[in-house]
Amino acid sequence: MTRPRKSRPSTDDELSPTFEEDYLDIDHWPIAWRVESPDLARGKVMVDLFKVFLIDQLQLPRSRKTLRVHRDNLHALGGQMIRLWHEQPHLRKLGILRMLLEAIGDDGGPILYPPLTEADQRSFDSTCRLLHRFTTMR
């Protein structure tokens, strides 16, 4: 009589990240946002803030699709913030958190450039409202 074989996970399974690992893999974002070298430090501060928010979102009953949408909207927000720093140099005097809170609010976030569809802008605004509530309630 032969024994049934135990299935072993393939090496691909061992190497593939979990949803949470993939969801929180945002450390490379400042490189994508960078226009000048100082942008990397600003971007790192934003990523650190965004990660705390994303970890909090993981604790809530949200679908993976919703979580991904919020994460992708944060990527767009970070790029927008770097763009604003370059277009409006007087904003550089503000701290990153203060500028971020001035850009987002209970009514949403800034109008993104390049322009999005109305549905995409509403989704972005929803994420900005959540982030605003999260950062001001802490």
URVEN-V304472 format. One record per pair of residues at least 12 apart in sequence whose C-alpha atoms are under 7 Angstrom apart, sorted by sequence separation. I is the first residue (numbers start at 1). J is the second residue. D is the distance in Angstrom with one decimal. If there is no record, write none. Layout:
{{I/J/D} {I/J/D}}
This chain:
{{30/43/4.5} {30/44/6.1} {109/125/5.0} {108/125/4.0} {108/126/6.2} {109/128/5.3} {27/47/6.6} {108/128/5.2} {26/47/6.9} {108/129/5.0} {107/129/6.6} {105/128/6.9} {106/129/5.2} {104/128/5.7} {105/129/5.8} {104/129/6.9} {106/132/6.8} {24/51/6.7} {105/132/5.6} {104/132/6.3} {101/132/6.6} {46/78/6.9} {80/112/6.7} {39/82/6.9} {33/79/5.0} {33/82/6.6} {73/124/5.4} {73/127/6.6} {70/127/5.6} {53/131/6.9}}
